[in-house]
């Protein structure tokens, strides 16, 4: 009595393979779903990059305007001291 695998060596390999192949509609559904998900991933990546660029530009503008505002505030806070110094020099002359 011989073992079934010994009579046909490829029977062992065939038992590992699926019995039914996917239908055309299943393959088309998987391809469509994969393409849709890949498209949505690309759109999300592009939106993220544009958002980060806009955020970077906005923060740079806010920083520049803040720097200018703080500089003007600092200069205007020195104005009374400069006026006092000018009056003292005028009185001495």
Secondary structure, 3 states (H helix, E strand, C coil): CCCHHHHCCCHHHHHHCCCCCCCHHHHHHHHHHHHHHHHHHHHHHHHHHHHHHHHHHHHHHHHHHHHHHHHHHHHHHHHHHHHHHHHHHHHHC
